[in-house]
């Protein structure tokens, strides 16, 4: 069935956005424009790279807007009215003046069970804290970070072995399915959002490179192992072993030391490194690292 009841302006930049944009296109929604961050320079060659949502939008002949400031596209949005906004991992705060241009506002897909983990790193936080569940919330965007009223939410059970990339992929799919299920009712006015319980609010922070340092005096071995999984893509968990700086990509908790890659943490348990990125920049097994660097 083709959905033509409302035009949509889609806001998104990160890889997490791509699943939702593709889902909306495939479901037949009228995507009037995609708003994303400007192209950025990445890699050793500082090559100018376009956000993946821009690439997909252009493939489907959807106009792409990449404003430095959102006020620069106010006239563009007004020309489309009435229009609905959908935002998935855009990466910028949206001012109320922009939100008010949309009917019924901007619908946001957030990868946590709000009001838990408002902020930019909810997926990593769920892994770091050893949560037994997380989920996705469909909410009405407000100018305050992740504080808008909630349309619906869906829980997702965690097994305690999820990595950052795996959980991003899973929740992107869960969120897209929930958005497509909920959006027709929102557009028809049949589903109204309910306020969040502010007494249950918690926040998560923007990740920094220094967060990846695994200080054996600061963390338990279990906490360090969760950081390995939560930081697999960024900022990546780092240790110094045999006087070599390594990035830990896979590890487990052990009760005893059998090799130089069993590192004692503050609870006297060990983080056993199974896989790592060595000084050469190549991913290798712990066994291969020891063969190359152990004296």
C-alpha positions as CSV (number, residue, x, y, z in Angstrom):
1,X,0.0,0.0,0.0
2,X,1.3,3.4,-0.9
3,X,1.2,6.1,1.8
4,X,0.4,9.5,0.3
5,X,-1.4,11.1,3.2
6,X,1.5,13.3,4.2
7,X,4.8,14.6,2.9
8,X,7.8,13.8,5.2
9,X,11.1,15.6,5.7
10,X,13.6,13.1,7.1
11,X,16.4,14.2,9.4
12,X,19.3,11.8,9.8
13,X,23.1,11.5,9.5
14,X,24.5,8.5,11.2
15,X,24.4,4.9,9.9
16,X,21.6,4.2,12.4
17,X,19.4,6.6,10.2
18,X,19.8,4.6,7.1
19,X,17.6,1.7,8.0
20,X,14.7,4.0,8.8
21,X,15.1,6.1,5.6
22,X,15.2,3.0,3.5
23,X,12.1,1.6,5.3
24,X,10.1,4.7,4.7
25,X,11.1,4.8,1.0
26,X,10.2,1.1,0.5
27,X,6.9,1.6,2.3
28,X,5.9,4.2,-0.3
29,X,6.0,7.4,1.9
30,X,6.5,10.7,0.1
31,X,9.9,11.8,1.3
32,X,10.0,15.4,0.2
33,X,13.5,16.1,1.4
34,X,16.3,14.6,3.5
35,X,18.1,16.9,6.0
36,X,21.6,15.7,6.9
37,X,24.9,17.2,8.1
38,X,27.4,18.6,5.6
39,X,29.9,16.2,4.0
40,X,32.9,15.7,6.3
41,X,36.6,14.8,5.7
42,X,37.6,11.4,7.0
43,X,40.5,9.0,6.9
44,X,44.2,9.6,6.4
45,X,43.6,11.3,3.1
46,X,41.0,13.6,4.5
47,X,38.7,12.7,1.7
48,X,35.3,14.5,1.6
49,X,32.7,11.8,2.5
50,X,28.9,12.2,2.1
51,X,26.6,10.8,4.8
52,X,25.1,7.5,3.7
53,X,21.6,8.9,3.9
54,X,22.6,11.5,1.3
55,X,23.8,8.8,-1.0
56,X,20.5,6.8,-0.7
57,X,18.4,10.0,-1.0
58,X,20.1,11.0,-4.2
59,X,19.8,7.5,-5.6
60,X,16.0,7.9,-5.2
61,X,16.0,11.5,-6.5
62,X,15.1,12.9,-3.2
63,X,16.3,16.5,-2.5
64,X,19.1,16.7,0.1
65,X,19.5,19.7,2.3
66,X,22.8,20.0,4.3
67,X,22.4,23.3,6.2
68,X,25.1,24.6,8.6
69,X,22.2,26.2,10.5
70,X,18.7,24.9,10.5
71,X,17.3,28.4,10.1
72,X,18.8,28.3,6.6
73,X,16.1,25.8,5.4
74,X,13.1,27.5,7.1
75,X,11.7,28.7,3.8
76,X,12.3,25.3,2.2
77,X,10.2,23.7,4.9
78,X,7.4,26.3,4.8
79,X,7.1,25.7,1.0
80,X,6.2,22.1,1.7
81,X,3.5,22.7,4.4
82,X,1.7,20.8,5.7
83,X,4.6,18.4,6.2
84,X,5.6,15.9,8.9
85,X,9.2,15.5,10.3
86,X,10.8,12.2,11.1
87,X,14.2,12.3,12.9
88,X,16.5,9.4,13.4
89,X,20.0,10.0,14.7
90,X,20.5,13.4,13.0
91,X,23.2,14.6,15.4
92,X,22.1,18.2,16.0
93,X,19.7,19.8,18.5
94,X,16.6,21.0,16.7
95,X,15.2,24.3,17.9
96,X,11.6,24.7,18.8
97,X,11.2,27.2,15.9
98,X,12.0,24.4,13.5
99,X,9.9,21.8,15.2
100,X,6.9,24.1,15.0
101,X,7.1,24.1,11.2
102,X,5.9,20.5,11.1
103,X,2.5,18.8,11.6
104,X,2.2,17.1,14.1
105,X,5.8,18.1,14.9
106,X,8.8,15.9,14.4
107,X,8.6,12.2,15.2
108,X,11.8,10.9,16.7
109,X,13.1,7.3,16.9
110,X,15.3,7.0,20.0
111,X,17.2,3.7,20.9
112,X,16.4,3.4,24.6
113,X,13.4,3.0,26.8
114,X,12.9,6.7,27.6
115,X,13.1,8.4,30.0
116,X,16.1,6.1,30.6
117,X,19.3,7.2,28.7
118,X,18.4,10.5,27.3
119,X,21.4,11.7,25.3
120,X,23.8,10.6,22.6
121,X,25.1,7.2,23.7
122,X,22.1,5.1,24.9
123,X,23.1,1.9,23.0
124,X,26.6,1.9,24.5
125,X,25.2,2.8,28.0
126,X,22.9,-0.3,28.0
127,X,25.9,-2.5,27.3
128,X,28.2,-0.7,29.7
129,X,25.8,-1.0,32.6
130,X,25.0,-4.7,32.0
131,X,21.3,-4.1,31.4
132,X,19.1,-7.1,30.8
133,X,16.9,-5.1,28.4
134,X,16.9,-2.0,26.2
135,X,14.5,-0.9,23.5
136,X,13.3,1.8,21.1
137,X,11.0,4.7,21.8
138,X,8.9,6.6,19.3
139,X,8.4,10.1,20.6
140,X,7.4,13.6,19.7
141,X,10.6,15.7,19.5
142,X,11.0,18.7,21.9
143,X,13.6,21.3,22.1
144,X,14.9,19.7,25.3
145,X,17.1,16.7,24.7
146,X,14.9,13.5,24.4
147,X,12.3,15.0,26.7
148,X,9.3,14.9,24.4
149,X,6.1,12.9,25.0
150,X,6.1,9.2,24.0
151,X,3.9,7.6,21.3
152,X,5.0,4.1,21.9
153,X,8.0,1.9,22.9
154,X,9.2,-1.6,22.4
155,X,11.5,-3.6,24.7
156,X,14.4,-5.7,23.5
157,X,16.0,-8.4,25.7
158,X,19.8,-8.4,26.1
159,X,21.8,-11.6,26.6
160,X,25.0,-9.9,27.8
161,X,27.1,-10.7,24.8
162,X,26.0,-7.9,22.4
163,X,28.6,-5.7,20.8
164,X,28.1,-2.0,19.9
165,X,27.8,-2.6,16.1
166,X,25.5,-5.6,16.6
167,X,23.1,-3.7,18.9
168,X,23.1,-0.7,16.6
169,X,22.0,-2.9,13.7
170,X,19.4,-4.7,15.8
171,X,17.8,-1.6,17.3
172,X,17.8,0.2,13.9
173,X,15.7,-2.7,12.6
174,X,13.4,-2.7,15.7
175,X,13.0,1.0,15.5
176,X,12.2,1.1,11.8
177,X,9.6,-1.7,12.2
178,X,8.0,0.2,15.1
179,X,8.1,3.5,13.2
180,X,6.3,1.9,10.2
181,X,3.8,0.3,12.5
182,X,3.1,3.5,14.4
183,X,3.4,6.2,11.8
184,X,0.0,5.7,10.0
185,X,-1.9,6.2,13.4
186,X,0.2,9.3,14.2
187,X,-0.5,10.9,10.8
188,X,-4.2,10.1,11.1
189,X,-4.4,11.7,14.6
190,X,-5.4,8.4,16.1
191,X,-2.4,8.1,18.5
192,X,-1.5,10.9,20.9
193,X,1.8,11.0,22.9
194,X,1.9,10.8,26.7
195,X,4.4,12.8,28.8
196,X,7.5,11.1,30.1
197,X,7.9,10.3,33.8
198,X,10.6,12.9,34.7
199,X,11.2,11.2,38.1
200,X,12.8,8.2,36.2
201,X,15.1,10.2,33.9
202,X,18.8,9.2,33.4
203,X,21.3,10.6,31.0
204,X,24.2,9.4,28.9
205,X,27.2,11.3,27.7
206,X,28.9,11.9,24.3
207,X,31.7,9.4,23.9
208,X,35.3,10.6,23.8
209,X,38.4,8.8,22.7
210,X,39.8,8.8,26.2
211,X,36.8,6.8,27.4
212,X,38.3,3.7,25.7
213,X,41.3,3.5,28.1
214,X,40.9,0.3,30.3
215,X,42.5,1.3,33.6
216,X,42.9,-1.9,35.6
217,X,42.9,0.1,38.8
218,X,39.5,1.7,38.0
219,X,37.4,-1.1,36.6
220,X,36.5,-4.7,37.5
221,X,37.3,-7.3,34.9
222,X,33.5,-7.6,34.0
223,X,33.3,-3.8,33.6
224,X,36.3,-3.9,31.3
225,X,34.8,-6.7,29.2
226,X,31.6,-4.7,28.8
227,X,33.7,-1.7,27.6
228,X,35.3,-3.9,25.0
229,X,31.9,-4.7,23.6
230,X,30.4,-1.3,24.0
231,X,33.3,0.6,22.5
232,X,34.0,-1.8,19.6
233,X,33.5,0.8,16.8
234,X,34.3,3.9,18.9
235,X,36.2,4.9,21.0
236,X,37.6,1.3,21.1
237,X,39.0,-0.3,24.2
238,X,42.7,0.2,24.7
239,X,45.4,-1.4,26.8
240,X,49.2,-1.5,27.0
241,X,50.5,-5.1,27.0
242,X,54.2,-6.1,26.7
243,X,55.0,-2.4,26.3
244,X,52.8,-2.3,23.2
245,X,49.6,-0.3,22.8
246,X,46.7,-2.5,21.6
247,X,43.0,-2.2,20.9
248,X,41.0,-5.0,22.4
249,X,38.3,-6.3,20.1
250,X,37.3,-9.5,21.9
251,X,37.8,-10.6,25.5
252,X,36.4,-12.6,28.4
253,X,36.7,-12.7,32.1
254,X,38.9,-15.3,33.7
255,X,39.8,-16.2,37.3
256,X,43.5,-17.0,36.6
257,X,46.4,-15.8,34.6
258,X,47.8,-18.1,32.0
259,X,49.4,-15.7,29.5
260,X,50.6,-12.1,29.3
261,X,47.2,-11.3,27.8
262,X,45.4,-12.0,31.0
263,X,45.3,-8.6,32.7
264,X,44.4,-8.3,36.4
265,X,41.7,-5.7,37.3
266,X,40.8,-4.2,40.6
267,X,38.5,-7.1,41.7
268,X,41.5,-9.5,41.2
269,X,39.7,-11.1,38.2
270,X,41.4,-11.1,34.8
271,X,40.4,-9.7,31.5
272,X,41.6,-12.3,29.0
273,X,42.3,-10.8,25.5
274,X,41.1,-13.1,22.8
275,X,41.4,-10.8,19.8
276,X,43.1,-7.4,19.3
277,X,44.4,-4.8,16.9
278,X,48.2,-4.7,17.3
279,X,50.8,-2.0,16.6
280,X,50.7,-2.9,12.9
281,X,47.0,-1.9,12.7
282,X,46.0,-5.5,11.8
283,X,43.4,-7.5,13.7
284,X,44.9,-10.7,15.1
285,X,44.3,-13.4,17.7
286,X,45.8,-13.1,21.1
287,X,47.9,-16.2,20.3
288,X,49.3,-14.5,17.2
289,X,50.2,-11.4,19.1
290,X,52.1,-13.3,21.8
291,X,54.0,-15.2,19.1
292,X,55.1,-12.0,17.6
293,X,55.8,-9.9,20.7
294,X,56.3,-12.1,23.7
295,X,60.0,-12.4,24.7
